Amino acid sequence: MRALSLLRLLRPAPGPPRPGLPLRGAGVAAWAGRSRPSPPPPHRAMSQYSTEERGQPCSAQYRLYFKNVDGHYISPFHDIPLKPESKEENGIPTKKARTSEHEAVFNMVVEVPRWTNAKMEIATKEPLNPIKQDIKKGKLRYVANIFPHKGYIWNYGALPQTWEDPLHKDSTTNCCGDNDPIDVCEIGSKVRARGEIIQVKILGILGLIDENETDWKLIAISVDDPEASKFHRGGSSLAAGGSNQKELCVEDISDVRKHKPAYLEATLDWFRLYKVPQGKPENKFAFNGEFKDKDFALEVIESTHKYWKALLHKKSDGGDINCVNVQVYDSPFCCSKEEARCIVQSASTAINEDSNSKEDEDIHRWYFVTK
């Protein structure tokens, strides 16, 4: 048995306020309807989207809605493409230019910035799937600080247009999916903003078994991160006579251990212990906690994308998953831009009626777990 002791320590130094947001205490009016574009990075996919906050953070009414480049409301779950859109690369049509390196790059929706505690997530059961704070037993959810880790130790989010089907039993884990988009742990050096859309290179994957459900955790790094070049080595070569030879490249998940020692071990510990402060047992893992490589991860992504397609075309039972979208035109759930605007306006009226904000004091506590 593990002994769990709760100690109150000095409060961690607060981080700087997020750019573009009013200071706490500015009032509901300062938040409602405030539009905040994602930070302007150099990559095309990121500049295509902006976000709009409704309600105040640290409240059950807070929502973060997404807009496309034309300013129309969209769903981050369904309307943002899984892979970055590009008509051509270096003057070559995408299909001809595509290599295994490009195939490992995906769009990621950032739900939780690193070092924060609020458990934010895409609201899969609400129209247009805004980001909101998870609630359990009537209380807003925050992850505990288990020494030495403060909050989330990566930028945490999900790949759009993926879905872990709860009715499909995975042959490798022998468990069904968790009914959510596939999760991503982005390990770059930058602290990202909630709602950012970033392009990430997939490095590997961890199979968490959470309450007998498969809950995959992708390990990735943003392609614009200063450290990303360390994980982009290798390339293809041709044998004599022009025949194809197997691509020569370093296993990316092994590169994480080389360039970020102890990060994967810390990730394993984090997922194993994060529910212990709630009085729950340690989480378990598929493959005895072994991180699988990029190729394995890409197969998982491909399968979850297929499950999402079936969901959006009524070929799978999604239960209470909300599939309303604006840009998947062949989906029976596709709505007009005006209908999407009305959805947000209707939701915002209810939000502004009750937007009390209160941060949980537990985010300033430290938990120590003895082994």
GINOR-V484848 format. One line per field, one symbol per residue. ss: DSSP state (~ for helix, > for strand, _ for the rest). phi: phi as a letter, one per 30 degrees, with the letter a starting at -180 (. if undefined). burial: I if it has 9 or more other ideal C-beta (glycine too) atoms within 8 Angstrom, else O. Layout:
ss=???
phi=???
burial=???
This chain:
ss=___>>>>____________________~~~~__>>>>______~~~~~_>>>>>________>>>>>_____>>_____________>>__>>~~~~__~~~~_>>>>>>>>_____>_>>>________>>>_>>__>>_>__>>________>>>>__________>______>>_____>>>>__________>>>>>>>>>>>>>>__>>>>>>>>>>_____~~~~___>__>_____>___>___~~~~~~~~___~~~~~~~~~~~__~~~_____>>~~~~__>>~~~~~~~~~~~~~~~~~~~____________>________>__~~~~~~~~~~~~~~~~~_______~~~~_>>>>__
phi=.cccbcbccedddddddddicddejdjdddcdidcbddedddceddddbbbbcbiceibdcdbcccbdddicdbcddccdddcedadabhiceeddddbddddccbdbcdcbdeiccddcadddcceihddbddbbhicdcbdddcecccidcbdcabddhbadddccdddccibddcibdddbcccdddcdceidcbcbcdclabcdcchicdbdbdcbbddcdecdddcbdjlcbcdejiddceecadddddddddcbeidddddddeddcdcdedicdddcbdhhiddddedddddddeddddddedddchcbddicdccebcbcdcddcdcddddddddddddddddddabdbadddddccccccdc
burial=OOOIOOOOOOOOOOOOOOOOIOOOOOOIOOIIOIOIOIOOIOIOIIIIIIIIIIIIOIIOIIIIIIIIOOOIIIIIIIIIOIOIOOOIIOOOOIOOIOOOOIOIIIIIIIIIIIIOIIIIIIIIOIOIIIIIIIOOOOOIIIIIIIOOIOIIIIIIIIIIIIIIIIOOOIOOIOIIIIIIIIIIIIIIOOOIIIIIIIIIIIIIIIIIIOOOIIIIIIIIIIIIIOIIOOIOOOOIOOOOOOOOIOIOOOOIIIIIIOIIOOIIOIIIOIIIIIIIIOOOOOIOIIOOOOIIIIOIIIOIIOOIIOIIIIIIIOOIOOOOIIIIIIIIOOIOIIIOOOOIIOIIOOIIOIIIOOIOIOOIOOIOIIIIIOO
